[in-house]
């Protein structure tokens, strides 16, 4: 740690522990120890009066040196040493011991109406779709299989064996699945990115409930490097390959060949998952109408989706709308719809924010993170934004949304915030629409 007194204290205490007992009682008898004591007194401005006021607890907790309290000073050294070892363990353990090269796992990707096994009533036979040939993966032999050709059920009830306990359950992991640059970056090659993905997938923290849900993904900066705005240059080419094999191949089909953003539907709810990293303008560019988070083509596709899709609209963004989307990008188009829900992450806390148009509030954002990482509080005051709720605490936060579209003209949305595996807050939002 830069500017920390730990190395100096460690050296000092090593001298003390290595010296004979009488030299500790009489520091002047050992020139090296005497010199060290003089430097300590000069460094901390110590006087005999201030030394007397030092408590044993202060010596132990703050690494203070007191020649009259040998045991307390030694214990302080041990405490500092343990802190150092714990820090080293935190940074290097996974890199040294858990590269997970023998990892084997499977998980569910995009599931739609053509990829569910089913049976009618209580019949024993499950009817699957046709399994096509697996697609070869990259360095880690990732295989992606598609299930298609669902035969329609004609009975009064339908029992499903979808990869979820809920027919339409999905999990959207919308950014920073890996942290390639935290707490320390160990390499810059494609293989280093593969290793980071393997380490996350090999974590014992994944629950069976999470693995049972279909996972959809989009990446952000920490899959490349913090605050990346270099488009497809440099590190992007090394970082994108593991993402394509591990995640993108299991996403819904992109809107264009080679694109990384996509749309999909769940019943009467339509999703547009954006890529706010690959196509954005450089962060060094001056703010203005030409600066973009989406790029020209993605922006046009988003505006077209907002204008023409007749479902309830959910926009997924890797970065918070309230924090980053400043300018004309699609905001007026959102206000012109009958309602848009924005889902985002990145900020390491939770905020529910309304974006009222001049007429009414029809755009709302649920920004929730992290799934497993440090937390912080982000504060931003914007006259046009209305903060409904914020929640800082929790190293693991997730949001659960329930869409009720059973009424043709009413959209009932329920949101539940879960922090550290406990219910933290809930909110219900209702919109009406005239277009069917």
N, C-alpha and C positions, 0 to 999 in steps of 0.2 A: 504494500500500500504506500503510495507516494506521500512523503511527509509524516509517516507514522513512526512512533518512537520504539516500536517493537524490536527491530534489528539491534538498535543501540542497547536497549535494555537486556536483550538476550545475551549479547557479548559481555555486558557488565556482570550479569548474574552467573554466567559460566565461569568467569574469573573468580567470583566469590565462592562458588561451589567447589572449584578445583583447588582453592587455597587451603592450607592447613587451618585448623580451628583457631589457633592463637593469632593467625594473621587476620582473621575476621574480627576478633576482639580488639586487635590493635592494628588498624589499617595502615598506620605509618610504617609498620615493619615490612610491608610488601610494596615496593616502588610502583609496580604496575597497578595494584589496587588503589594506592594512594593517588596516582595520576588520574585513574578513572573516576574516583570520588570527586576530585577537584573539577573535572570536566562536567560531572553531573551537577555539582553545585552551581557552576557557572551557567549551565544550560537551563536549569529550572529556577535560577535566582534563589536557591535555597539558602536559608540561614538557620542557625541553630534553633532559633525561636520557631520557625515554620516547621522544622523537623519534629519538634516536640508536639506540635499540634496534629501531626499525621496520625490518623487512626489505623488500626490494623485492617479494618475493612477497606479503607481507601488504598492502602498499600497493595492489597490483594486484587481489588477490582480495577484499579487504574494504573498498575504497574509502577507505583512510586517506590523509590529506593530509600531504605532507612538502615544504616549499619547497626543500629541497636536492636532491630527485629529481623534476625537472620532467617528464622523459620517462615515468617510472613513474606519476606522477600523471595525466599526459595519457592514458596507456594505461588506467589505472583508469577514467577518465571514459568512454573508448571502450567498455570492457567493460560498464560500467553502462548506457551508451546502447544497446548491442546487446541487453542483457537486456530493456530497456524496449521496444525495437522488436519483439523476439520475442514478448513478452507481448501487445503490441497486435495483432500479426499473428495470434496464437492466438485472441484474443477476437473480432476484427472481420473476419477474412478471409472466412469463410463467409457472414457477413451481407452483406458488400459485394459479393463477387465470385461467390458460388455460391448464389443463391436458387433455382436449378434450375427456373425457370418453364417451360422448354421440355422438361422431363423426360418421357420415355416409357419405360415398362417394363411387364413382365408377370411374375407369379409365381403359384405354385400355392397354392391354399387347401385346404380340407377335401376329402379324397379317401376314398371308401369303396367298397364292393363294387359300387356302381351307377355308378361314374364312372371306369372303366378301359377302355381299348381293349385288345382281345385278338385272338388268332388261334389256331387249333388246329394243333398240331404245326408243320410247316414251310410251311403254306399262305401264299400271298403276301398274301391279303386281310386287312386289319385291320378289325375290326368295332367301330365306335364306338357310344356311346350317343347319344341325341337331345339336341341343344343347344337349350335354351330361349332365349327372348328376353333380351338383356342387361338388367340393372337399371340405370337411370340413376343417376349418382353426384352428387356435390356440386359445389363450386367447381372441382375439378380434373378433372371429367369421368371419374370412376372408374367402370368397368364391371365387373360381376360376372356371369359366365355359369355356369350349372349344367349338368352332364352327367348324364343319367339313362337309365333303361331299358336295362340291360345284359342281353343275351341270354346264357343260361348255356351253357358249353362242355360238350360231351358226350365229347370225345376223352380219351385217357389223359394228355396233357400240355397245359399251358396256357402259352403265351408271352405275357407282359404288356408293355404299353407304358405303364405307369403313370408319373407324374411323378417317379419315384425309381428308383434302381438296386435298391432293395429293395421288395418288394411292399407291406410294411407300414411303410415308413420314414416318419416324421413328425418335424417340428421344432416344439417348443413354445417360443415366446418369451413368457415368462410375466410380464414387467413391464418398465417403463422403456425402451421402444423408442426414445423420444426423451427428451432432457433439455432441456425448454423453459426451465429456469431456470439452466442452467449452460453455459458459464462466466459468461454474462451474459444477462439477459432483455432482448429487444429490442422486445417488444410484448405486448399483452394481448388482442388480437382473434383471432377465429376464423382469419383469414388467416395470422396469425403461427404458429398451430399447424399449418396446412397446410404452410407453408414448412419447418417443422422436420421434418415427415415426409418431404417431398421431398428435403431435404438428406441424410437418412439413406439413403433409397433410392438416391440418386445416388452414394453413396460407391463408389469403385473397389475397396474392400476386400472386397465381397461375392464369394465364390467361385462358380464354376459348380455345384459340388456343393451348396452351400446353396440356390441358386436352383432346383435340381432337386427339392428336397424340398418336400412340402406344409408350409405354415406355419400354425400355429394360435397365437392370441394371447389375452392378457388384459392389461389395463392396470394401472398403479399410480399412485403420486403424481406422478412426474416427467412423466407425460403431462398433468398439470394444473398442479401446483406442489408443491414439497417438503412432505411431511407433511400432505397434504390430508385433512381429515376433515369437510368441509362438505356431504357427501352430494351432492344434485343442485342445490345453490344456486350462485349467483355464477359463478365461473370454469368450473365444471363444464359449463355449457351451451355455452360457447365451445369447450372442449377436447374434448368428446365427439363432436362432429360429424366431424372428420377421422378419429378412431378408428373410428367406425361405418362410414365409407366405405372407408377403407383396409384395415381389419382385420376388424371384426366381421362384415361381409357375407360374408367368405370363411371364417368359422368354422362349425362345426356349428350346427344350429338351436338357439336357446336353449330352456330348459325352459318359459318363459312368454313371451308376446308382450311385447316391450319390455325383457325381462331381458337381462343381459350375462353371465350364467353359463350353462354348458351341460354336457352329457354326450355321450360317444361311446364306441364300442367298436372295438377292434382284435383280431379273433379272440376269444380267451377273456379278454382284458384290457379292463376297463371303466375309463373315465376320468371324473372329475368335476372340471371346471375352475371354480374359485370366483372371485368378485369380492369381494375383501376391502377395497375402497376405497369403493364407492358406497353400501353399505348399513350401514356401521359406525357405532358410537356416536361421539360427539364425544370427542376426546382429553382434553378438560377434564372429562369425566364421571368420577366416582370409580369405582375398581375395585369390582366386585361381580357378582352373578349376572345383573343386567340389562344389563351392558355387553357389547357384542357386536362381533365382527369381520364377521359375516355378515348381520345382520338376521334378523328372525323367519322370513320366508318362505324365504329361502335356507337357513337352518339346518334348517328342517323338511324341505326337499327333500334336503339332504345326509344327514340321519338316515334318511330313507326309502330313499335309495340304498344306504346302508351296510347296512340291514336286509334289503332285498329283492333287490338285484342279485346274481346267482349267479356273476359272473365274478371274476377277480382284480382287486383294487381299487387304483386309482392316484388320489390326490387331488393336484390342482395348486393351489398357493397362491401369490399374488403376494408374500407376506411369509413369513418363516420361521416354522414352527410353534413351534420351540423358543423363539423370541424374543417372539412376539406373542400366541399363542393361550393365554392364561391364563384358566382358568375351565372351566365345564362343557361348552363347545361341542364336541359330537361326540366328545370324547376317550373317554368310556366306551363309546360306540357303536363306535368303532374297535377297542377292546380286545375287544369282544364278537364281532368278525368273526374270520375265519381268517387275516387279514393285510392290512395296508394299507401302501402305499408313498406317501410324500409327496414331491412335487417342488416346490421353491421357489427363489427368488432373492433379490434386494434387498440382501443383506448385503455384497456386494463381496469375498467370499472363498468358500471352499468348506468345508463341514462335513457329515460323515455322522454322524447321530445316531440312537441307538436310544431308544425310549420304552417301557421294559418295564412291563407291567402287573404286578399282584401275582402272577400265575401264570407268564407267559412273555413273551418279547420278540416281539411280532407287529406292531409299528408302527415303521417306519424312515423317516428323512427324508434326502434328498439335496438339499442347498441349494447351488447353484452360480451364481456371477456374478462379474464382469460379462462380457458378450460383447465389449465394447470400451469400457473406461472405467478409471478409477483403481482400485487395489485397497487394501484395508485389512484389519485383523484385528479380528474381533469376538470378545470374550471374555464368556462368561456361565456362571456356575456354578449349576447346578440339580441338586438332589439326585435328582430323578426322571429326569434325562436322562443317557444314557451316550454320550459322544463317542467314536466309533470312529476318525475321522480328520479332520484339519483341514489346510487348505492355503491359505496367505495369498497367495503371490506369483503374479503373472500379470495383465497388463492385459487379457488375453483368456482366459476360461475357459469351458468347456462340459462338459456331462456326456452320455455316451452310454449308453443302457440297452438291454439285450437281454433279451427275455422268452422263455423256453422253457417252453411249456405242452404239450409233446408227451406228457408223462406225465399221465394224468387226475388223479392225487392229489398231484402234486409241482409246485411252482412254483420254477423256477430263474431267478434274476435276476442278470444280470451288469452291473456298472457300471464305466465307464471315465472317469476325469477327464483332460481335455486342457487343458493350460495353455500359452499362447503357442504353440499348434500342435504341442505335444509331449506324449507320454504322460506323465502325472504320477503316476497311482495307479489301481489297479483293485480291485474287491471283488466277491465272489460271495455271494449270499444265497439260502438255500433254505427253503421253507416246505412243509408238507404240509397237505392238507385232506381232509375227509370228505364235504362236500357237493358234489354235482356239478350 
